């Protein structure tokens, strides 16, 4: 740690001299002031790590110093010295924001202990700032690797809604990067300094999920040996990201709907109503419309979470992103594994461009990590790719004999391919394309919106 800069404020010259001498012998940089206003001028002019101020002074007392320092820089700790040991005074100064207090006559060893605590506190605050800055850099929209028009639209929408309070539903297949978009929204919002709490609904049973979201009271069920704070309370003031929201059981959906509508809930086994201020982001890879028709998902909850919808296209639908993602993952895993991998051969890249990636970006990342580890040369070749990859590299989601994707996903992909082909044949004219496919233009526009065909290719 660098030298600590300490400001001592006291209207008694002998007290200042004594404390200053003690601190200078321990190699601290010391500033002194005979009054509160004089001390505040020093705070405004330069950096101060700690203020030690007398409590009772004629012009401005210690509480006044605390209040004014908080206006200048709320992160500067203030320790008050008082000749009075009344417990009410101690409670008052701590309530006003004092870091600690010392009773006169000053015990210099106790003063040294407080300074050490302040130094450790300042170090942790500095480290926390650095970590937050690193998080902002890691999860900002500009850090998301893409060059396709499809992802450009996703990032544009996410960026526009980031600073709002709106609930956002992020849709897309597994591995497309739904959580990455959710983190970017949070760290670009006005809540970025507050917590981002994540819960994955698919990984928890119905009973555990309710407790995970809302907490529980001691003895509310077998194994509840103590009170537990839920994710909603943990996220108070910040953002709660509910991943795989389509996997929530109906009974839990009722309680979630109330929490979203009114910002309040009760812990499992509790009767006290708890109010929170939480911005909720949700994500799913399931077809919520089909779940609603099957009675497995509440329609009113769907409308509550679906204020803004962001649909992330599958990697096979934005293949122009594959080369830049390959380069990014090569650099990342070469650095992590201490290997000199400079790129990928044209044959290997073409090979990957033909693959339909049922696991999306996550699968591509795993493939490149493996290739970097296995590579014997500075260039990744087809020999570094998994041997079984060739069996599926030519398959497509439209192939009826390829069951890597579920029925609804394949039907939607076929419909989307058909609409795009019709638009291409009719040079982008929606009216003519609708007649070609034997449907109304209104129905075509509806299906285009549903399938996220919002920016079809440019037709000459």
C-alpha positions, 0 to 999 in steps of 0.5 A: 500500500502507498503512504496514508495521508491523514488530516487531523482537525482539532481546535487544541494546538497541543492535541494536534502537535501530539497526534501529528508527532506520533503519526509522522514517526510512523511515516504517515503524511499528516495535514492539520487544521484548527477548525472544521472549515479549514479542514474541509478546504484541505479535503477539497484541495487534495487527496486525503485517506483518513480524517481524524477530527475533534467532536466538539469545536466552536465553529463546526463540530465533528458531525458537521465535518462528517456531513460536509465530507460526505458531500465532497467525497463519501468514501473518506473515513472520518474518525471522531475524538471526544472527551465524552464517553456517553453512549448516546454520543457514540451511537449518534456519531456512528449513525451520522457516518463516522468510521469510528470514534476515540475517547480522550485522552487518546490511546495512541495504540488504539489510534494505530489500530484504527488507522490499520483498519482504515488502510485495509478498508481503503485497500478493499474499496480500491480492489472492489472498484478495480474488479467492478471496472473489469466487470464493466469492461468484460460485459459491456456490449462492445466486448461481445464478439460479432459482425453479423447484421442479426447480432447487430440488431440484438445488441442495438435493442439490448443497448436501448433498453439497458437503462430502462426499468423494463422487464426483458425476455431473452429468447434463444437456443442453448449456447447462443449467449443469453446470459452474456446479453443479460450481463451486458444489459445490467452492466450498462444500466443505472444499476451497474453498481448494485448486485446482479443475481442469477438463478437457473430454474432448470437446475432446481426442483419446484420446492428448492426453486421457490426457496431459492427465489424467495428465501425461507424461514427456519423450520418451514420444511425439513432441512430448513435449520436456519432462515435463508435470504432468497435471490430477490432480497439479494438483488434488492436495488440491482438486477435479478436474472432468471434463466430458463424461466420456462422451467418454473412450475405453475405454483411458483409462477403464481408467486413470481407474478405477484413479486413482479407486479407489486415488488413484494413476497413472503419467504417460504413458511413466513407471513411477513411481506417483504418489499424489494426494488428489483429489475428482472431479466429472464431467459428461455430456450423453450417455446413459451407460446406452446407451453401456454397452450399446454397449460404449463405456463401462465399467460399473465406471467408471460405478458409480465416478463415479455415487456421487451423481447430479445431473440438471439439467433442461432449460430447457424443463422449468423455464420458470418460471426463464426470466423471472428469468434474462431479468432477470439477463442484461439487468442483466449485459449492460446493465452490461457494455455501458454501456446503459440497458436497464430490461427486456423487453416483455411480447410479447418475454418471451411470445415467449421463453416459447414457445421450447423452447431446444435450447441451454438457459440458454446459448442464452437468455444469448446471445439476451439479450446480442444483444438488449441490444446491438441494442436501440434503446430502454430496453425489449427488444422482439421486434424485438431478437430474432434474425429466425430465432427465429420459425421455431422458437419454437413447436416442441417437443421432442415435435414429430416433425418437429423434429430439434434433439434426438437420438432418445434425448432425444426418446424420453425426453421423450415418455415423461416427458410421458406419465407426467406426463399419466397422473399428472395424470389420476389426481390423482397416484395412481401405482397408477391411473396405471400401470394407465392406461398399461398398465404395472406400478406398480413399472415406473412408479416405476422410470421416474420415478426414471430420468427424474428425476420425483421431485417431480411437480406437486401434484394437487388 
